[in-house]
Amino acid sequence: MTYESGQAAGLTASHAATTSAMDEELLIQEAIRLRRRQHTGRSLAGAIVLGAFFLTVGFLLVVHPGLVTYGVPYSFGVPTWTLPSSFSPGVLTTVLMACGGVALIAGASFLVAAVSRFQPRAPWGDRAAGDCPACGQQALRSGEVIRWEDNTLKEVCRGTVTLCETPGCAHATASVA
């Protein structure tokens, strides 16, 4: 016995078509959200804040590791004579300075990536062939879109979305992969 799309899961043909239409609508909404996010610059602001945080923490750990190790071994409430010989403020300072160096590199890479990839005026997606059926302009852009389930890493649907970049034109199509 062979099953058509959707029948294997106990769905009727009309229910499977409705599910596909819902997936297409979800993909279109996600593509519009991604396009809007690219144009607003909110991702740039987040990357700059994250980079500045890592740079600050890295700077403090590299230049002033004594702020963290001040009072070691007594800060743990353990007398010095019971600590192992490998535990010393010198070893801890070296480890903290190395972590600070890694944080400095991570912060600098966040900033460089954010600034070099930020292009708010760049159009979303790749140029698609043909004219927009709604407005007649050659402003179609197409891109691969993945819709993720909220608060998880589970993929809801994936497909290709084509949007018109002409202001005022709401033409959008999607094909679920």
Short mmCIF file of the C-alpha atoms (twelve columns), coordinates in Angstrom:
data_MODEL
# 
_entry.id   MODEL 
# 
loop_
_atom_site.group_PDB 
_atom_site.id 
_atom_site.type_symbol 
_atom_site.label_atom_id 
_atom_site.label_alt_id 
_atom_site.label_comp_id 
_atom_site.label_asym_id 
_atom_site.label_seq_id 
_atom_site.Cartn_x 
_atom_site.Cartn_y 
_atom_site.Cartn_z 
_atom_site.pdbx_PDB_model_num 
ATOM 1   C CA . MET A 1   0.000  0.000  0.000   1 
ATOM 2   C CA . THR A 2   1.392  3.387  -0.905  1 
ATOM 3   C CA . TYR A 3   0.715  6.601  0.952   1 
ATOM 4   C CA . GLU A 4   0.449  10.089 -0.411  1 
ATOM 5   C CA . SER A 5   2.105  12.984 1.425   1 
ATOM 6   C CA . GLY A 6   0.576  13.252 4.900   1 
ATOM 7   C CA . GLN A 7   -1.366 9.983  4.793   1 
ATOM 8   C CA . ALA A 8   1.417  8.022  6.500   1 
ATOM 9   C CA . ALA A 9   0.908  10.150 9.614   1 
ATOM 10  C CA . GLY A 10  -2.859 9.583  9.495   1 
ATOM 11  C CA . LEU A 11  -3.563 12.906 7.809   1 
ATOM 12  C CA . THR A 12  -6.015 13.409 5.016   1 
ATOM 13  C CA . ALA A 13  -4.843 14.993 1.776   1 
ATOM 14  C CA . SER A 14  -6.557 18.301 2.623   1 
ATOM 15  C CA . HIS A 15  -4.943 18.352 6.102   1 
ATOM 16  C CA . ALA A 16  -1.508 17.711 4.601   1 
ATOM 17  C CA . ALA A 17  -2.045 20.598 2.159   1 
ATOM 18  C CA . THR A 18  -3.125 22.848 5.039   1 
ATOM 19  C CA . THR A 19  -0.024 21.880 7.023   1 
ATOM 20  C CA . SER A 20  2.153  22.670 4.011   1 
ATOM 21  C CA . ALA A 21  0.445  26.047 3.615   1 
ATOM 22  C CA . MET A 22  1.027  26.779 7.311   1 
ATOM 23  C CA . ASP A 23  4.706  25.856 6.935   1 
ATOM 24  C CA . GLU A 24  4.980  28.176 3.931   1 
ATOM 25  C CA . GLU A 25  3.395  30.998 5.933   1 
ATOM 26  C CA . LEU A 26  5.805  30.360 8.829   1 
ATOM 27  C CA . LEU A 27  8.760  30.501 6.425   1 
ATOM 28  C CA . ILE A 28  7.540  33.779 4.907   1 
ATOM 29  C CA . GLN A 29  7.099  35.319 8.362   1 
ATOM 30  C CA . GLU A 30  10.599 34.182 9.367   1 
ATOM 31  C CA . ALA A 31  12.125 35.631 6.191   1 
ATOM 32  C CA . ILE A 32  10.411 38.975 6.784   1 
ATOM 33  C CA . ARG A 33  11.654 38.945 10.387  1 
ATOM 34  C CA . LEU A 34  15.225 38.206 9.249   1 
ATOM 35  C CA . ARG A 35  15.083 40.975 6.644   1 
ATOM 36  C CA . ARG A 36  13.768 43.476 9.211   1 
ATOM 37  C CA . ARG A 37  16.437 42.437 11.740  1 
ATOM 38  C CA . GLN A 38  19.178 42.933 9.160   1 
ATOM 39  C CA . HIS A 39  17.955 46.453 8.396   1 
ATOM 40  C CA . THR A 40  17.526 47.582 12.036  1 
ATOM 41  C CA . GLY A 41  21.058 46.860 13.268  1 
ATOM 42  C CA . ARG A 42  19.965 45.137 16.479  1 
ATOM 43  C CA . SER A 43  22.326 42.245 15.826  1 
ATOM 44  C CA . LEU A 44  25.191 44.732 15.516  1 
ATOM 45  C CA . ALA A 45  24.326 46.294 18.878  1 
ATOM 46  C CA . GLY A 46  24.219 42.871 20.537  1 
ATOM 47  C CA . ALA A 47  27.588 41.864 19.095  1 
ATOM 48  C CA . ILE A 48  29.178 45.155 20.176  1 
ATOM 49  C CA . VAL A 49  27.863 44.775 23.747  1 
ATOM 50  C CA . LEU A 50  29.088 41.168 23.895  1 
ATOM 51  C CA . GLY A 51  32.486 42.151 22.479  1 
ATOM 52  C CA . ALA A 52  32.840 45.038 24.941  1 
ATOM 53  C CA . PHE A 53  31.993 42.707 27.839  1 
ATOM 54  C CA . PHE A 54  34.658 40.179 26.813  1 
ATOM 55  C CA . LEU A 55  37.220 42.938 26.259  1 
ATOM 56  C CA . THR A 56  36.537 44.402 29.709  1 
ATOM 57  C CA . VAL A 57  36.753 41.065 31.494  1 
ATOM 58  C CA . GLY A 58  39.882 40.131 29.527  1 
ATOM 59  C CA . PHE A 59  41.549 43.452 30.283  1 
ATOM 60  C CA . LEU A 60  40.847 43.108 34.014  1 
ATOM 61  C CA . LEU A 61  42.153 39.538 34.102  1 
ATOM 62  C CA . VAL A 62  45.319 40.298 32.132  1 
ATOM 63  C CA . VAL A 63  46.266 43.659 33.618  1 
ATOM 64  C CA . HIS A 64  44.875 43.297 37.170  1 
ATOM 65  C CA . PRO A 65  44.733 39.589 38.098  1 
ATOM 66  C CA . GLY A 66  45.411 40.548 41.712  1 
ATOM 67  C CA . LEU A 67  41.825 41.798 41.975  1 
ATOM 68  C CA . VAL A 68  40.657 38.205 41.723  1 
ATOM 69  C CA . THR A 69  43.500 36.541 43.665  1 
ATOM 70  C CA . TYR A 70  43.650 39.081 46.500  1 
ATOM 71  C CA . GLY A 71  43.420 37.201 49.779  1 
ATOM 72  C CA . VAL A 72  43.892 33.707 48.295  1 
ATOM 73  C CA . PRO A 73  44.227 31.105 50.161  1 
ATOM 74  C CA . TYR A 74  42.359 32.666 53.075  1 
ATOM 75  C CA . SER A 75  39.387 33.655 50.927  1 
ATOM 76  C CA . PHE A 76  38.388 29.982 50.906  1 
ATOM 77  C CA . GLY A 77  38.601 29.754 54.715  1 
ATOM 78  C CA . VAL A 78  41.354 27.130 54.474  1 
ATOM 79  C CA . PRO A 79  44.670 27.631 56.318  1 
ATOM 80  C CA . THR A 80  47.740 27.848 54.050  1 
ATOM 81  C CA . TRP A 81  49.446 24.748 55.473  1 
ATOM 82  C CA . THR A 82  46.557 22.425 54.407  1 
ATOM 83  C CA . LEU A 83  46.574 23.476 50.734  1 
ATOM 84  C CA . PRO A 84  48.446 21.325 48.209  1 
ATOM 85  C CA . SER A 85  51.794 22.703 47.104  1 
ATOM 86  C CA . SER A 86  50.591 23.087 43.499  1 
ATOM 87  C CA . PHE A 87  47.998 25.638 44.619  1 
ATOM 88  C CA . SER A 88  49.572 29.024 44.891  1 
ATOM 89  C CA . PRO A 89  48.578 32.538 43.973  1 
ATOM 90  C CA . GLY A 90  51.292 32.496 41.271  1 
ATOM 91  C CA . VAL A 91  49.702 29.522 39.476  1 
ATOM 92  C CA . LEU A 92  46.232 31.009 39.830  1 
ATOM 93  C CA . THR A 93  47.458 34.367 38.517  1 
ATOM 94  C CA . THR A 94  48.971 32.688 35.461  1 
ATOM 95  C CA . VAL A 95  45.763 30.781 34.753  1 
ATOM 96  C CA . LEU A 96  43.663 33.945 35.160  1 
ATOM 97  C CA . MET A 97  45.969 35.898 32.851  1 
ATOM 98  C CA . ALA A 98  45.694 33.155 30.217  1 
ATOM 99  C CA . CYS A 99  41.883 33.204 30.512  1 
ATOM 100 C CA . GLY A 100 42.009 36.975 30.197  1 
ATOM 101 C CA . GLY A 101 44.039 36.666 26.997  1 
ATOM 102 C CA . VAL A 102 41.450 34.280 25.570  1 
ATOM 103 C CA . ALA A 103 38.672 36.708 26.575  1 
ATOM 104 C CA . LEU A 104 40.523 39.581 24.868  1 
ATOM 105 C CA . ILE A 105 40.842 37.579 21.653  1 
ATOM 106 C CA . ALA A 106 37.158 36.556 21.802  1 
ATOM 107 C CA . GLY A 107 36.038 40.131 22.403  1 
ATOM 108 C CA . ALA A 108 38.173 41.483 19.573  1 
ATOM 109 C CA . SER A 109 36.869 38.803 17.191  1 
ATOM 110 C CA . PHE A 110 33.237 39.664 18.113  1 
ATOM 111 C CA . LEU A 111 33.879 43.319 17.356  1 
ATOM 112 C CA . VAL A 112 35.715 42.672 14.080  1 
ATOM 113 C CA . ALA A 113 33.061 40.229 12.859  1 
ATOM 114 C CA . ALA A 114 30.216 42.564 13.836  1 
ATOM 115 C CA . VAL A 115 31.672 45.611 12.148  1 
ATOM 116 C CA . SER A 116 32.876 43.846 8.999   1 
ATOM 117 C CA . ARG A 117 29.623 41.918 8.382   1 
ATOM 118 C CA . PHE A 118 27.206 44.699 9.259   1 
ATOM 119 C CA . GLN A 119 25.544 45.921 6.075   1 
ATOM 120 C CA . PRO A 120 22.131 47.385 6.931   1 
ATOM 121 C CA . ARG A 121 21.489 48.663 3.394   1 
ATOM 122 C CA . ALA A 122 22.364 45.347 1.729   1 
ATOM 123 C CA . PRO A 123 19.298 43.551 0.368   1 
ATOM 124 C CA . TRP A 124 18.161 40.333 2.003   1 
ATOM 125 C CA . GLY A 125 18.902 37.093 0.142   1 
ATOM 126 C CA . ASP A 126 20.154 36.528 -3.397  1 
ATOM 127 C CA . ARG A 127 18.774 38.054 -6.580  1 
ATOM 128 C CA . ALA A 128 16.015 35.921 -8.080  1 
ATOM 129 C CA . ALA A 129 15.289 35.754 -11.796 1 
ATOM 130 C CA . GLY A 130 12.190 37.386 -13.181 1 
ATOM 131 C CA . ASP A 131 9.864  40.228 -12.354 1 
ATOM 132 C CA . CYS A 132 7.576  40.474 -9.346  1 
ATOM 133 C CA . PRO A 133 4.101  39.253 -10.346 1 
ATOM 134 C CA . ALA A 134 2.475  41.823 -8.044  1 
ATOM 135 C CA . CYS A 135 4.318  45.058 -8.930  1 
ATOM 136 C CA . GLY A 136 6.255  44.159 -12.108 1 
ATOM 137 C CA . GLN A 137 9.626  45.345 -10.749 1 
ATOM 138 C CA . GLN A 138 12.854 43.329 -10.940 1 
ATOM 139 C CA . ALA A 139 13.234 43.294 -7.171  1 
ATOM 140 C CA . LEU A 140 12.791 39.633 -6.251  1 
ATOM 141 C CA . ARG A 141 15.183 38.262 -3.624  1 
ATOM 142 C CA . SER A 142 15.369 34.605 -2.637  1 
ATOM 143 C CA . GLY A 143 16.978 32.834 0.293   1 
ATOM 144 C CA . GLU A 144 17.059 29.640 2.321   1 
ATOM 145 C CA . VAL A 145 15.081 29.994 5.561   1 
ATOM 146 C CA . ILE A 146 14.859 27.685 8.558   1 
ATOM 147 C CA . ARG A 147 12.115 28.082 11.135  1 
ATOM 148 C CA . TRP A 148 13.110 26.800 14.593  1 
ATOM 149 C CA . GLU A 149 10.705 25.746 17.321  1 
ATOM 150 C CA . ASP A 150 10.553 28.314 20.124  1 
ATOM 151 C CA . ASN A 151 13.054 27.715 22.972  1 
ATOM 152 C CA . THR A 152 14.517 24.588 21.357  1 
ATOM 153 C CA . LEU A 153 16.869 23.663 18.574  1 
ATOM 154 C CA . LYS A 154 14.249 21.571 16.803  1 
ATOM 155 C CA . GLU A 155 13.685 22.499 13.183  1 
ATOM 156 C CA . VAL A 156 10.020 23.135 12.392  1 
ATOM 157 C CA . CYS A 157 10.382 23.593 8.647   1 
ATOM 158 C CA . ARG A 158 12.928 24.570 6.015   1 
ATOM 159 C CA . GLY A 159 12.521 25.994 2.575   1 
ATOM 160 C CA . THR A 160 13.212 28.698 0.040   1 
ATOM 161 C CA . VAL A 161 11.438 32.043 0.329   1 
ATOM 162 C CA . THR A 162 11.183 34.684 -2.391  1 
ATOM 163 C CA . LEU A 163 10.336 38.238 -1.333  1 
ATOM 164 C CA . CYS A 164 9.884  41.441 -3.320  1 
ATOM 165 C CA . GLU A 165 12.120 44.285 -2.145  1 
ATOM 166 C CA . THR A 166 9.988  47.028 -3.696  1 
ATOM 167 C CA . PRO A 167 8.627  49.320 -0.934  1 
ATOM 168 C CA . GLY A 168 4.911  48.746 -0.530  1 
ATOM 169 C CA . CYS A 169 4.875  45.413 -2.368  1 
ATOM 170 C CA . ALA A 170 3.892  42.488 -0.161  1 
ATOM 171 C CA . HIS A 171 4.587  39.692 -2.670  1 
ATOM 172 C CA . ALA A 172 6.112  36.611 -1.032  1 
ATOM 173 C CA . THR A 173 6.251  32.942 -1.979  1 
ATOM 174 C CA . ALA A 174 7.720  29.941 -0.235  1 
ATOM 175 C CA . SER A 175 8.467  26.354 -1.094  1 
ATOM 176 C CA . VAL A 176 8.926  23.888 1.739   1 
ATOM 177 C CA . ALA A 177 11.898 21.558 1.327   1 
# 
